Amino acid sequence: MGRNRRSRTPSNPKKNQATDIKMRRYKRDMDQIHEDMKDQGRAKFQEDLAKKDLEDIPGLAQHTCVACSRYFADAVSLETHLKGKPHKRRLKKLAEEPYTIEESRRAVGLGVDKGEYGRKKEREAQEEEERKKAGTTTAEAPMEA
């Protein structure tokens, strides 16, 4: 008894569909939706709608949920969506301020007090600027003891 031979057929084509399915389910990110919600989302939402083909959107984009970035076929399905848990969870998430680049820089330590070493570098830079304004260069500056 030998081992089973390897399959001569190519890999399962359904395995390759996973990324397509993920992109099909892709919704707008929370920070994008948060920007839309600031001015009730109408200005930017209308710009995005102008770029899309209205015949492809359910209900011709008349019934929309800006918070979930979804389109519905009729007003009844929109109302049931607004009463549902997924919509309410999304509203809770949108109530929080999104994480900004400035916050991430502060978390790393940029833009905060860097201790004595940072203050020393700032003082040196300030003294260098004063010397340049006075007209002397670093070579002509007196040496400190």
Chimera marker file (.cmm) of the C-alpha trace (Angstrom):
<marker_set name="trace">
<marker id="1" x="0.000" y="0.000" z="0.000" r="1" g="1" b="0" radius="0.5"/>
<marker id="2" x="1.471" y="3.237" z="-1.103" r="1" g="1" b="0" radius="0.5"/>
<marker id="3" x="0.433" y="6.714" z="-0.190" r="1" g="1" b="0" radius="0.5"/>
<marker id="4" x="-2.384" y="8.517" z="-1.976" r="1" g="1" b="0" radius="0.5"/>
<marker id="5" x="-1.306" y="10.419" z="-5.046" r="1" g="1" b="0" radius="0.5"/>
<marker id="6" x="-1.504" y="14.159" z="-5.149" r="1" g="1" b="0" radius="0.5"/>
<marker id="7" x="-4.516" y="15.646" z="-6.886" r="1" g="1" b="0" radius="0.5"/>
<marker id="8" x="-3.792" y="16.703" z="-10.451" r="1" g="1" b="0" radius="0.5"/>
<marker id="9" x="-6.536" y="19.298" z="-10.464" r="1" g="1" b="0" radius="0.5"/>
<marker id="10" x="-5.764" y="22.903" z="-9.582" r="1" g="1" b="0" radius="0.5"/>
<marker id="11" x="-6.600" y="24.225" z="-6.147" r="1" g="1" b="0" radius="0.5"/>
<marker id="12" x="-10.178" y="24.782" z="-5.155" r="1" g="1" b="0" radius="0.5"/>
<marker id="13" x="-11.460" y="27.902" z="-6.977" r="1" g="1" b="0" radius="0.5"/>
<marker id="14" x="-13.810" y="28.653" z="-4.071" r="1" g="1" b="0" radius="0.5"/>
<marker id="15" x="-10.805" y="29.329" z="-1.851" r="1" g="1" b="0" radius="0.5"/>
<marker id="16" x="-9.871" y="32.268" z="-4.049" r="1" g="1" b="0" radius="0.5"/>
<marker id="17" x="-13.300" y="33.846" z="-3.651" r="1" g="1" b="0" radius="0.5"/>
<marker id="18" x="-12.739" y="34.754" z="-0.015" r="1" g="1" b="0" radius="0.5"/>
<marker id="19" x="-11.172" y="38.142" z="-0.748" r="1" g="1" b="0" radius="0.5"/>
<marker id="20" x="-13.905" y="38.975" z="-3.248" r="1" g="1" b="0" radius="0.5"/>
<marker id="21" x="-16.577" y="38.248" z="-0.677" r="1" g="1" b="0" radius="0.5"/>
<marker id="22" x="-14.825" y="40.392" z="1.937" r="1" g="1" b="0" radius="0.5"/>
<marker id="23" x="-14.672" y="43.340" z="-0.438" r="1" g="1" b="0" radius="0.5"/>
<marker id="24" x="-18.303" y="42.885" z="-1.376" r="1" g="1" b="0" radius="0.5"/>
<marker id="25" x="-19.260" y="43.231" z="2.287" r="1" g="1" b="0" radius="0.5"/>
<marker id="26" x="-16.966" y="46.232" z="2.800" r="1" g="1" b="0" radius="0.5"/>
<marker id="27" x="-18.604" y="49.217" z="4.426" r="1" g="1" b="0" radius="0.5"/>
<marker id="28" x="-17.198" y="52.661" z="5.047" r="1" g="1" b="0" radius="0.5"/>
<marker id="29" x="-14.794" y="52.940" z="7.967" r="1" g="1" b="0" radius="0.5"/>
<marker id="30" x="-15.912" y="54.455" z="11.257" r="1" g="1" b="0" radius="0.5"/>
<marker id="31" x="-13.838" y="57.628" z="10.887" r="1" g="1" b="0" radius="0.5"/>
<marker id="32" x="-15.258" y="58.223" z="7.400" r="1" g="1" b="0" radius="0.5"/>
<marker id="33" x="-18.811" y="57.810" z="8.697" r="1" g="1" b="0" radius="0.5"/>
<marker id="34" x="-18.005" y="60.066" z="11.659" r="1" g="1" b="0" radius="0.5"/>
<marker id="35" x="-17.004" y="62.806" z="9.191" r="1" g="1" b="0" radius="0.5"/>
<marker id="36" x="-20.267" y="62.247" z="7.311" r="1" g="1" b="0" radius="0.5"/>
<marker id="37" x="-22.292" y="62.552" z="10.516" r="1" g="1" b="0" radius="0.5"/>
<marker id="38" x="-20.778" y="65.896" z="11.552" r="1" g="1" b="0" radius="0.5"/>
<marker id="39" x="-22.823" y="67.978" z="9.123" r="1" g="1" b="0" radius="0.5"/>
<marker id="40" x="-25.518" y="65.300" z="8.944" r="1" g="1" b="0" radius="0.5"/>
<marker id="41" x="-23.550" y="63.811" z="6.061" r="1" g="1" b="0" radius="0.5"/>
<marker id="42" x="-25.603" y="65.356" z="3.315" r="1" g="1" b="0" radius="0.5"/>
<marker id="43" x="-22.901" y="67.290" z="1.423" r="1" g="1" b="0" radius="0.5"/>
<marker id="44" x="-20.338" y="64.496" z="1.138" r="1" g="1" b="0" radius="0.5"/>
<marker id="45" x="-22.998" y="61.817" z="0.838" r="1" g="1" b="0" radius="0.5"/>
<marker id="46" x="-24.499" y="63.638" z="-2.145" r="1" g="1" b="0" radius="0.5"/>
<marker id="47" x="-21.056" y="63.886" z="-3.785" r="1" g="1" b="0" radius="0.5"/>
<marker id="48" x="-20.549" y="60.143" z="-3.410" r="1" g="1" b="0" radius="0.5"/>
<marker id="49" x="-24.011" y="59.476" z="-4.815" r="1" g="1" b="0" radius="0.5"/>
<marker id="50" x="-23.277" y="61.624" z="-7.852" r="1" g="1" b="0" radius="0.5"/>
<marker id="51" x="-20.302" y="59.372" z="-8.671" r="1" g="1" b="0" radius="0.5"/>
<marker id="52" x="-22.390" y="56.175" z="-8.466" r="1" g="1" b="0" radius="0.5"/>
<marker id="53" x="-24.923" y="54.831" z="-10.919" r="1" g="1" b="0" radius="0.5"/>
<marker id="54" x="-28.333" y="55.218" z="-9.223" r="1" g="1" b="0" radius="0.5"/>
<marker id="55" x="-29.873" y="52.239" z="-11.023" r="1" g="1" b="0" radius="0.5"/>
<marker id="56" x="-27.452" y="49.917" z="-9.226" r="1" g="1" b="0" radius="0.5"/>
<marker id="57" x="-28.359" y="51.198" z="-5.753" r="1" g="1" b="0" radius="0.5"/>
<marker id="58" x="-31.354" y="49.635" z="-3.945" r="1" g="1" b="0" radius="0.5"/>
<marker id="59" x="-34.424" y="51.888" z="-3.921" r="1" g="1" b="0" radius="0.5"/>
<marker id="60" x="-32.613" y="54.372" z="-6.187" r="1" g="1" b="0" radius="0.5"/>
<marker id="61" x="-30.837" y="55.717" z="-3.055" r="1" g="1" b="0" radius="0.5"/>
<marker id="62" x="-34.000" y="57.281" z="-1.648" r="1" g="1" b="0" radius="0.5"/>
<marker id="63" x="-33.913" y="55.367" z="1.641" r="1" g="1" b="0" radius="0.5"/>
<marker id="64" x="-30.465" y="55.598" z="3.224" r="1" g="1" b="0" radius="0.5"/>
<marker id="65" x="-28.942" y="55.124" z="6.649" r="1" g="1" b="0" radius="0.5"/>
<marker id="66" x="-25.951" y="57.475" z="6.851" r="1" g="1" b="0" radius="0.5"/>
<marker id="67" x="-24.694" y="55.965" z="10.118" r="1" g="1" b="0" radius="0.5"/>
<marker id="68" x="-24.442" y="52.473" z="8.616" r="1" g="1" b="0" radius="0.5"/>
<marker id="69" x="-23.772" y="53.673" z="5.048" r="1" g="1" b="0" radius="0.5"/>
<marker id="70" x="-26.500" y="51.396" z="3.700" r="1" g="1" b="0" radius="0.5"/>
<marker id="71" x="-29.245" y="51.806" z="1.123" r="1" g="1" b="0" radius="0.5"/>
<marker id="72" x="-32.690" y="50.229" z="1.448" r="1" g="1" b="0" radius="0.5"/>
<marker id="73" x="-35.325" y="49.337" z="-1.116" r="1" g="1" b="0" radius="0.5"/>
<marker id="74" x="-38.247" y="50.936" z="0.720" r="1" g="1" b="0" radius="0.5"/>
<marker id="75" x="-39.161" y="52.954" z="3.802" r="1" g="1" b="0" radius="0.5"/>
<marker id="76" x="-40.436" y="49.911" z="5.714" r="1" g="1" b="0" radius="0.5"/>
<marker id="77" x="-37.089" y="48.106" z="5.563" r="1" g="1" b="0" radius="0.5"/>
<marker id="78" x="-35.316" y="51.323" z="6.572" r="1" g="1" b="0" radius="0.5"/>
<marker id="79" x="-37.600" y="51.679" z="9.616" r="1" g="1" b="0" radius="0.5"/>
<marker id="80" x="-36.952" y="48.078" z="10.696" r="1" g="1" b="0" radius="0.5"/>
<marker id="81" x="-33.221" y="48.672" z="10.293" r="1" g="1" b="0" radius="0.5"/>
<marker id="82" x="-33.384" y="51.809" z="12.458" r="1" g="1" b="0" radius="0.5"/>
<marker id="83" x="-35.061" y="49.811" z="15.248" r="1" g="1" b="0" radius="0.5"/>
<marker id="84" x="-32.554" y="46.944" z="15.073" r="1" g="1" b="0" radius="0.5"/>
<marker id="85" x="-29.524" y="46.107" z="17.197" r="1" g="1" b="0" radius="0.5"/>
<marker id="86" x="-26.813" y="46.483" z="14.508" r="1" g="1" b="0" radius="0.5"/>
<marker id="87" x="-27.893" y="50.077" z="13.846" r="1" g="1" b="0" radius="0.5"/>
<marker id="88" x="-27.979" y="50.922" z="17.549" r="1" g="1" b="0" radius="0.5"/>
<marker id="89" x="-24.518" y="49.378" z="18.068" r="1" g="1" b="0" radius="0.5"/>
<marker id="90" x="-23.184" y="51.461" z="15.199" r="1" g="1" b="0" radius="0.5"/>
<marker id="91" x="-24.641" y="54.642" z="16.727" r="1" g="1" b="0" radius="0.5"/>
<marker id="92" x="-22.911" y="53.831" z="20.035" r="1" g="1" b="0" radius="0.5"/>
<marker id="93" x="-19.577" y="53.432" z="18.267" r="1" g="1" b="0" radius="0.5"/>
<marker id="94" x="-20.093" y="56.675" z="16.389" r="1" g="1" b="0" radius="0.5"/>
<marker id="95" x="-20.786" y="58.542" z="19.639" r="1" g="1" b="0" radius="0.5"/>
<marker id="96" x="-17.091" y="58.145" z="20.538" r="1" g="1" b="0" radius="0.5"/>
<marker id="97" x="-14.527" y="60.401" z="18.919" r="1" g="1" b="0" radius="0.5"/>
<marker id="98" x="-12.407" y="58.486" z="16.405" r="1" g="1" b="0" radius="0.5"/>
<marker id="99" x="-8.737" y="57.839" z="17.112" r="1" g="1" b="0" radius="0.5"/>
<marker id="100" x="-6.672" y="60.575" z="15.451" r="1" g="1" b="0" radius="0.5"/>
<marker id="101" x="-3.111" y="60.746" z="14.195" r="1" g="1" b="0" radius="0.5"/>
<marker id="102" x="-2.278" y="63.305" z="16.890" r="1" g="1" b="0" radius="0.5"/>
<marker id="103" x="-3.364" y="60.864" z="19.598" r="1" g="1" b="0" radius="0.5"/>
<marker id="104" x="-1.225" y="58.117" z="18.127" r="1" g="1" b="0" radius="0.5"/>
<marker id="105" x="1.794" y="60.438" z="18.005" r="1" g="1" b="0" radius="0.5"/>
<marker id="106" x="1.249" y="61.378" z="21.651" r="1" g="1" b="0" radius="0.5"/>
<marker id="107" x="0.994" y="57.691" z="22.580" r="1" g="1" b="0" radius="0.5"/>
<marker id="108" x="4.404" y="57.064" z="21.005" r="1" g="1" b="0" radius="0.5"/>
<marker id="109" x="5.903" y="60.038" z="22.811" r="1" g="1" b="0" radius="0.5"/>
<marker id="110" x="6.050" y="62.618" z="20.045" r="1" g="1" b="0" radius="0.5"/>
<marker id="111" x="4.712" y="66.043" z="20.908" r="1" g="1" b="0" radius="0.5"/>
<marker id="112" x="4.959" y="65.484" z="24.660" r="1" g="1" b="0" radius="0.5"/>
<marker id="113" x="7.502" y="66.481" z="27.292" r="1" g="1" b="0" radius="0.5"/>
<marker id="114" x="10.607" y="64.463" z="26.479" r="1" g="1" b="0" radius="0.5"/>
<marker id="115" x="12.430" y="65.117" z="29.734" r="1" g="1" b="0" radius="0.5"/>
<marker id="116" x="15.794" y="66.797" z="30.275" r="1" g="1" b="0" radius="0.5"/>
<marker id="117" x="17.309" y="65.548" z="27.005" r="1" g="1" b="0" radius="0.5"/>
<marker id="118" x="14.517" y="67.161" z="24.957" r="1" g="1" b="0" radius="0.5"/>
<marker id="119" x="14.780" y="70.466" z="26.820" r="1" g="1" b="0" radius="0.5"/>
<marker id="120" x="18.570" y="70.489" z="26.313" r="1" g="1" b="0" radius="0.5"/>
<marker id="121" x="18.136" y="69.989" z="22.551" r="1" g="1" b="0" radius="0.5"/>
<marker id="122" x="15.554" y="72.780" z="22.419" r="1" g="1" b="0" radius="0.5"/>
<marker id="123" x="17.892" y="75.131" z="24.310" r="1" g="1" b="0" radius="0.5"/>
<marker id="124" x="20.756" y="74.308" z="21.928" r="1" g="1" b="0" radius="0.5"/>
<marker id="125" x="18.550" y="74.969" z="18.920" r="1" g="1" b="0" radius="0.5"/>
<marker id="126" x="17.381" y="78.260" z="20.406" r="1" g="1" b="0" radius="0.5"/>
<marker id="127" x="20.955" y="79.369" z="21.137" r="1" g="1" b="0" radius="0.5"/>
<marker id="128" x="21.939" y="78.475" z="17.559" r="1" g="1" b="0" radius="0.5"/>
<marker id="129" x="19.161" y="80.683" z="16.208" r="1" g="1" b="0" radius="0.5"/>
<marker id="130" x="20.272" y="83.558" z="18.454" r="1" g="1" b="0" radius="0.5"/>
<marker id="131" x="23.843" y="83.226" z="17.181" r="1" g="1" b="0" radius="0.5"/>
<marker id="132" x="22.663" y="83.301" z="13.576" r="1" g="1" b="0" radius="0.5"/>
<marker id="133" x="20.647" y="86.442" z="14.276" r="1" g="1" b="0" radius="0.5"/>
<marker id="134" x="23.678" y="88.064" z="15.922" r="1" g="1" b="0" radius="0.5"/>
<marker id="135" x="25.746" y="87.262" z="12.834" r="1" g="1" b="0" radius="0.5"/>
<marker id="136" x="28.194" y="84.803" z="14.338" r="1" g="1" b="0" radius="0.5"/>
<marker id="137" x="28.559" y="81.204" z="13.232" r="1" g="1" b="0" radius="0.5"/>
<marker id="138" x="29.161" y="78.166" z="15.375" r="1" g="1" b="0" radius="0.5"/>
<marker id="139" x="32.911" y="78.283" z="14.618" r="1" g="1" b="0" radius="0.5"/>
<marker id="140" x="33.197" y="81.864" z="15.923" r="1" g="1" b="0" radius="0.5"/>
<marker id="141" x="31.085" y="81.239" z="19.006" r="1" g="1" b="0" radius="0.5"/>
<marker id="142" x="32.988" y="81.173" z="22.274" r="1" g="1" b="0" radius="0.5"/>
<marker id="143" x="33.549" y="77.779" z="23.806" r="1" g="1" b="0" radius="0.5"/>
<marker id="144" x="31.794" y="77.092" z="27.090" r="1" g="1" b="0" radius="0.5"/>
<marker id="145" x="33.818" y="75.549" z="29.905" r="1" g="1" b="0" radius="0.5"/>
<link id1="1" id2="2" r="1" g="1" b="0" radius="0.2"/>
<link id1="2" id2="3" r="1" g="1" b="0" radius="0.2"/>
<link id1="3" id2="4" r="1" g="1" b="0" radius="0.2"/>
<link id1="4" id2="5" r="1" g="1" b="0" radius="0.2"/>
<link id1="5" id2="6" r="1" g="1" b="0" radius="0.2"/>
<link id1="6" id2="7" r="1" g="1" b="0" radius="0.2"/>
<link id1="7" id2="8" r="1" g="1" b="0" radius="0.2"/>
<link id1="8" id2="9" r="1" g="1" b="0" radius="0.2"/>
<link id1="9" id2="10" r="1" g="1" b="0" radius="0.2"/>
<link id1="10" id2="11" r="1" g="1" b="0" radius="0.2"/>
<link id1="11" id2="12" r="1" g="1" b="0" radius="0.2"/>
<link id1="12" id2="13" r="1" g="1" b="0" radius="0.2"/>
<link id1="13" id2="14" r="1" g="1" b="0" radius="0.2"/>
<link id1="14" id2="15" r="1" g="1" b="0" radius="0.2"/>
<link id1="15" id2="16" r="1" g="1" b="0" radius="0.2"/>
<link id1="16" id2="17" r="1" g="1" b="0" radius="0.2"/>
<link id1="17" id2="18" r="1" g="1" b="0" radius="0.2"/>
<link id1="18" id2="19" r="1" g="1" b="0" radius="0.2"/>
<link id1="19" id2="20" r="1" g="1" b="0" radius="0.2"/>
<link id1="20" id2="21" r="1" g="1" b="0" radius="0.2"/>
<link id1="21" id2="22" r="1" g="1" b="0" radius="0.2"/>
<link id1="22" id2="23" r="1" g="1" b="0" radius="0.2"/>
<link id1="23" id2="24" r="1" g="1" b="0" radius="0.2"/>
<link id1="24" id2="25" r="1" g="1" b="0" radius="0.2"/>
<link id1="25" id2="26" r="1" g="1" b="0" radius="0.2"/>
<link id1="26" id2="27" r="1" g="1" b="0" radius="0.2"/>
<link id1="27" id2="28" r="1" g="1" b="0" radius="0.2"/>
<link id1="28" id2="29" r="1" g="1" b="0" radius="0.2"/>
<link id1="29" id2="30" r="1" g="1" b="0" radius="0.2"/>
<link id1="30" id2="31" r="1" g="1" b="0" radius="0.2"/>
<link id1="31" id2="32" r="1" g="1" b="0" radius="0.2"/>
<link id1="32" id2="33" r="1" g="1" b="0" radius="0.2"/>
<link id1="33" id2="34" r="1" g="1" b="0" radius="0.2"/>
<link id1="34" id2="35" r="1" g="1" b="0" radius="0.2"/>
<link id1="35" id2="36" r="1" g="1" b="0" radius="0.2"/>
<link id1="36" id2="37" r="1" g="1" b="0" radius="0.2"/>
<link id1="37" id2="38" r="1" g="1" b="0" radius="0.2"/>
<link id1="38" id2="39" r="1" g="1" b="0" radius="0.2"/>
<link id1="39" id2="40" r="1" g="1" b="0" radius="0.2"/>
<link id1="40" id2="41" r="1" g="1" b="0" radius="0.2"/>
<link id1="41" id2="42" r="1" g="1" b="0" radius="0.2"/>
<link id1="42" id2="43" r="1" g="1" b="0" radius="0.2"/>
<link id1="43" id2="44" r="1" g="1" b="0" radius="0.2"/>
<link id1="44" id2="45" r="1" g="1" b="0" radius="0.2"/>
<link id1="45" id2="46" r="1" g="1" b="0" radius="0.2"/>
<link id1="46" id2="47" r="1" g="1" b="0" radius="0.2"/>
<link id1="47" id2="48" r="1" g="1" b="0" radius="0.2"/>
<link id1="48" id2="49" r="1" g="1" b="0" radius="0.2"/>
<link id1="49" id2="50" r="1" g="1" b="0" radius="0.2"/>
<link id1="50" id2="51" r="1" g="1" b="0" radius="0.2"/>
<link id1="51" id2="52" r="1" g="1" b="0" radius="0.2"/>
<link id1="52" id2="53" r="1" g="1" b="0" radius="0.2"/>
<link id1="53" id2="54" r="1" g="1" b="0" radius="0.2"/>
<link id1="54" id2="55" r="1" g="1" b="0" radius="0.2"/>
<link id1="55" id2="56" r="1" g="1" b="0" radius="0.2"/>
<link id1="56" id2="57" r="1" g="1" b="0" radius="0.2"/>
<link id1="57" id2="58" r="1" g="1" b="0" radius="0.2"/>
<link id1="58" id2="59" r="1" g="1" b="0" radius="0.2"/>
<link id1="59" id2="60" r="1" g="1" b="0" radius="0.2"/>
<link id1="60" id2="61" r="1" g="1" b="0" radius="0.2"/>
<link id1="61" id2="62" r="1" g="1" b="0" radius="0.2"/>
<link id1="62" id2="63" r="1" g="1" b="0" radius="0.2"/>
<link id1="63" id2="64" r="1" g="1" b="0" radius="0.2"/>
<link id1="64" id2="65" r="1" g="1" b="0" radius="0.2"/>
<link id1="65" id2="66" r="1" g="1" b="0" radius="0.2"/>
<link id1="66" id2="67" r="1" g="1" b="0" radius="0.2"/>
<link id1="67" id2="68" r="1" g="1" b="0" radius="0.2"/>
<link id1="68" id2="69" r="1" g="1" b="0" radius="0.2"/>
<link id1="69" id2="70" r="1" g="1" b="0" radius="0.2"/>
<link id1="70" id2="71" r="1" g="1" b="0" radius="0.2"/>
<link id1="71" id2="72" r="1" g="1" b="0" radius="0.2"/>
<link id1="72" id2="73" r="1" g="1" b="0" radius="0.2"/>
<link id1="73" id2="74" r="1" g="1" b="0" radius="0.2"/>
<link id1="74" id2="75" r="1" g="1" b="0" radius="0.2"/>
<link id1="75" id2="76" r="1" g="1" b="0" radius="0.2"/>
<link id1="76" id2="77" r="1" g="1" b="0" radius="0.2"/>
<link id1="77" id2="78" r="1" g="1" b="0" radius="0.2"/>
<link id1="78" id2="79" r="1" g="1" b="0" radius="0.2"/>
<link id1="79" id2="80" r="1" g="1" b="0" radius="0.2"/>
<link id1="80" id2="81" r="1" g="1" b="0" radius="0.2"/>
<link id1="81" id2="82" r="1" g="1" b="0" radius="0.2"/>
<link id1="82" id2="83" r="1" g="1" b="0" radius="0.2"/>
<link id1="83" id2="84" r="1" g="1" b="0" radius="0.2"/>
<link id1="84" id2="85" r="1" g="1" b="0" radius="0.2"/>
<link id1="85" id2="86" r="1" g="1" b="0" radius="0.2"/>
<link id1="86" id2="87" r="1" g="1" b="0" radius="0.2"/>
<link id1="87" id2="88" r="1" g="1" b="0" radius="0.2"/>
<link id1="88" id2="89" r="1" g="1" b="0" radius="0.2"/>
<link id1="89" id2="90" r="1" g="1" b="0" radius="0.2"/>
<link id1="90" id2="91" r="1" g="1" b="0" radius="0.2"/>
<link id1="91" id2="92" r="1" g="1" b="0" radius="0.2"/>
<link id1="92" id2="93" r="1" g="1" b="0" radius="0.2"/>
<link id1="93" id2="94" r="1" g="1" b="0" radius="0.2"/>
<link id1="94" id2="95" r="1" g="1" b="0" radius="0.2"/>
<link id1="95" id2="96" r="1" g="1" b="0" radius="0.2"/>
<link id1="96" id2="97" r="1" g="1" b="0" radius="0.2"/>
<link id1="97" id2="98" r="1" g="1" b="0" radius="0.2"/>
<link id1="98" id2="99" r="1" g="1" b="0" radius="0.2"/>
<link id1="99" id2="100" r="1" g="1" b="0" radius="0.2"/>
<link id1="100" id2="101" r="1" g="1" b="0" radius="0.2"/>
<link id1="101" id2="102" r="1" g="1" b="0" radius="0.2"/>
<link id1="102" id2="103" r="1" g="1" b="0" radius="0.2"/>
<link id1="103" id2="104" r="1" g="1" b="0" radius="0.2"/>
<link id1="104" id2="105" r="1" g="1" b="0" radius="0.2"/>
<link id1="105" id2="106" r="1" g="1" b="0" radius="0.2"/>
<link id1="106" id2="107" r="1" g="1" b="0" radius="0.2"/>
<link id1="107" id2="108" r="1" g="1" b="0" radius="0.2"/>
<link id1="108" id2="109" r="1" g="1" b="0" radius="0.2"/>
<link id1="109" id2="110" r="1" g="1" b="0" radius="0.2"/>
<link id1="110" id2="111" r="1" g="1" b="0" radius="0.2"/>
<link id1="111" id2="112" r="1" g="1" b="0" radius="0.2"/>
<link id1="112" id2="113" r="1" g="1" b="0" radius="0.2"/>
<link id1="113" id2="114" r="1" g="1" b="0" radius="0.2"/>
<link id1="114" id2="115" r="1" g="1" b="0" radius="0.2"/>
<link id1="115" id2="116" r="1" g="1" b="0" radius="0.2"/>
<link id1="116" id2="117" r="1" g="1" b="0" radius="0.2"/>
<link id1="117" id2="118" r="1" g="1" b="0" radius="0.2"/>
<link id1="118" id2="119" r="1" g="1" b="0" radius="0.2"/>
<link id1="119" id2="120" r="1" g="1" b="0" radius="0.2"/>
<link id1="120" id2="121" r="1" g="1" b="0" radius="0.2"/>
<link id1="121" id2="122" r="1" g="1" b="0" radius="0.2"/>
<link id1="122" id2="123" r="1" g="1" b="0" radius="0.2"/>
<link id1="123" id2="124" r="1" g="1" b="0" radius="0.2"/>
<link id1="124" id2="125" r="1" g="1" b="0" radius="0.2"/>
<link id1="125" id2="126" r="1" g="1" b="0" radius="0.2"/>
<link id1="126" id2="127" r="1" g="1" b="0" radius="0.2"/>
<link id1="127" id2="128" r="1" g="1" b="0" radius="0.2"/>
<link id1="128" id2="129" r="1" g="1" b="0" radius="0.2"/>
<link id1="129" id2="130" r="1" g="1" b="0" radius="0.2"/>
<link id1="130" id2="131" r="1" g="1" b="0" radius="0.2"/>
<link id1="131" id2="132" r="1" g="1" b="0" radius="0.2"/>
<link id1="132" id2="133" r="1" g="1" b="0" radius="0.2"/>
<link id1="133" id2="134" r="1" g="1" b="0" radius="0.2"/>
<link id1="134" id2="135" r="1" g="1" b="0" radius="0.2"/>
<link id1="135" id2="136" r="1" g="1" b="0" radius="0.2"/>
<link id1="136" id2="137" r="1" g="1" b="0" radius="0.2"/>
<link id1="137" id2="138" r="1" g="1" b="0" radius="0.2"/>
<link id1="138" id2="139" r="1" g="1" b="0" radius="0.2"/>
<link id1="139" id2="140" r="1" g="1" b="0" radius="0.2"/>
<link id1="140" id2="141" r="1" g="1" b="0" radius="0.2"/>
<link id1="141" id2="142" r="1" g="1" b="0" radius="0.2"/>
<link id1="142" id2="143" r="1" g="1" b="0" radius="0.2"/>
<link id1="143" id2="144" r="1" g="1" b="0" radius="0.2"/>
<link id1="144" id2="145" r="1" g="1" b="0" radius="0.2"/>
</marker_set>
